[in-house]
Amino acid sequence: MIKLGREYAWRAKNRRVVVPLAEVVSDDMKASADDGVTVVAYHTDDEFYTHEAKRMCASAERLGIRVKATTIPNQGGWEANTSFKSAYLLRERDLINGPMLYVDVDAVFHVSPLKYLADLDCDIAVYYDLGDGHLVSATLFFQDTDAVRHLLAEWNRQCIAHPEIWDQEVLQSVIAADQASAQPRYKVVHLPVGFCWIFDREDNLRAPKQQVYIEQLQAARMVHENLRTSGKLFSIRKSKVQRRMDRIREIEDILFRHSSDGSL
């Protein structure tokens, strides 16, 4: 197979979205012992997602953030693995005391978000896309409440009942139905885009300048690209895939520059 990267993968607007990863971490960027938020994540036991998790954990570690990362068996494909999120979080909510932050492993931390989150008055805090308003389940914050347990159980029940529907679409429907009811059960806070900053997403520029806490690196782009090009003798790499590869190279040069094997 021959793959050609596009010479002009980056447009000017894409470049303006990129937020540099700090080479030197200052104390005010780090987590503190009294933040009280547990960060959780999961990934399948394969080379690709194991490395995604390694990168994310490295970005967290330098900020003093401890991540409880869980390795799971492959559930049968990308859709099934993402839909496992509701079952995973339902279990973790029972195991963990106190506030809990979930982050997809194809992300990196720029600044600790834990103090910001610990002060939120909510059951769940979630980001809605600035472009079309859809819920993005890559970053989710949960308080330790009965309402959250009910929400996670309902999300999981509906994911099992409708495996053909994307997990975040199911969660959006569950929250929307509750919020439209006469007496909503869940107290919901909308997170700013800095909690789910897609590194080249032009819609990010609609928001006022703000702190970027968590950057999403869109591993799904590579997954879908591999499916698209499987078995083909010739293909041209999509611009958005090339941009992901370029961005990862920039980030890993900072996180792993002192090691030739990608370890800290």
C-alpha positions, 0 to 999 in steps of 0.5 A, spaced: 500 500 500 502 506 498 499 512 502 501 519 500 500 525 505 497 531 502 502 537 502 497 542 504 494 538 510 493 545 514 489 551 513 491 557 516 484 556 520 487 550 523 493 552 525 490 558 529 486 553 533 493 549 535 494 551 543 502 549 544 503 544 549 507 547 555 515 545 555 515 547 562 510 546 567 509 551 573 506 550 579 500 553 578 498 548 572 499 542 577 494 539 581 494 539 588 493 534 594 486 537 596 483 537 589 479 530 591 477 528 583 479 521 581 481 521 573 479 515 570 480 512 563 480 505 559 483 502 553 483 496 549 489 491 550 492 493 543 498 497 541 495 503 538 490 504 544 496 502 549 500 508 546 494 513 546 493 511 554 501 512 555 501 519 552 495 521 556 498 518 562 505 522 561 501 528 560 497 527 566 503 525 570 507 531 569 501 535 572 501 531 578 494 528 576 494 520 577 490 517 572 486 510 574 487 507 567 483 500 566 485 495 560 479 492 557 478 486 552 476 488 545 469 488 545 468 487 537 470 493 534 470 501 535 463 502 536 462 496 541 469 499 544 466 506 545 459 503 547 462 500 553 463 506 556 457 507 560 458 500 563 465 501 565 463 508 568 457 505 572 462 500 575 467 505 576 462 510 580 461 504 585 468 503 586 470 510 587 469 515 592 468 522 591 468 526 584 470 523 578 473 525 571 472 521 565 477 522 559 478 518 553 485 516 552 486 519 546 487 526 549 493 530 553 492 534 559 495 542 558 493 544 565 490 540 571 482 541 571 481 538 577 480 544 582 475 547 577 471 541 577 471 540 584 468 547 585 462 545 580 455 544 583 452 539 579 451 531 578 454 531 571 458 536 567 459 535 560 461 539 553 456 540 547 460 541 541 460 549 539 458 547 531 452 543 532 451 542 539 451 535 540 454 532 546 461 529 546 462 524 551 470 524 551 470 528 557 465 527 562 465 529 570 461 526 575 459 527 582 458 522 587 451 522 587 445 518 587 442 522 581 449 520 577 448 512 579 441 513 576 443 516 570 449 511 568 444 506 569 439 508 564 445 510 559 448 503 560 441 500 559 439 504 553 446 502 550 445 495 551 438 496 548 440 500 542 447 498 540 447 501 533 446 508 536 453 511 538 454 512 546 454 519 546 448 520 542 444 515 547 447 519 553 445 526 550 438 523 549 437 521 556 439 527 559 435 531 554 429 527 556 430 528 563 431 536 562 425 536 559 421 533 564 417 537 569 422 535 575 429 534 572 433 529 576 439 531 574 443 537 575 447 538 569 453 543 567 455 545 560 463 545 560 467 550 556 470 548 550 477 548 553 475 541 556 474 538 550 479 542 545 480 538 538 486 541 536 484 543 529 477 544 530 475 551 526 469 551 531 473 552 537 475 559 534 467 561 536 469 561 543 472 567 547 479 566 548 480 561 554 484 556 558 485 549 554 485 544 560 484 537 555 486 537 548 482 531 544 487 528 539 481 524 535 484 517 535 478 515 531 480 518 525 486 513 524 481 507 526 477 510 520 482 511 515 485 504 516 478 501 515 477 506 509 484 504 506 484 496 508 486 492 502 487 498 497 494 498 493 494 506 493 490 511 497 491 519 499 491 520 506 486 525 508 488 531 511 485 531 517 489 524 519 495 528 516 494 533 521 493 528 527 500 525 525 503 532 525 500 534 532 502 527 535 509 528 533 509 535 536 506 533 543 510 527 543 517 531 542 515 534 548 513 529 553 518 523 550 524 527 548 528 525 553 527 517 551 528 514 545 523 508 546 517 513 548 518 512 556 519 518 561 
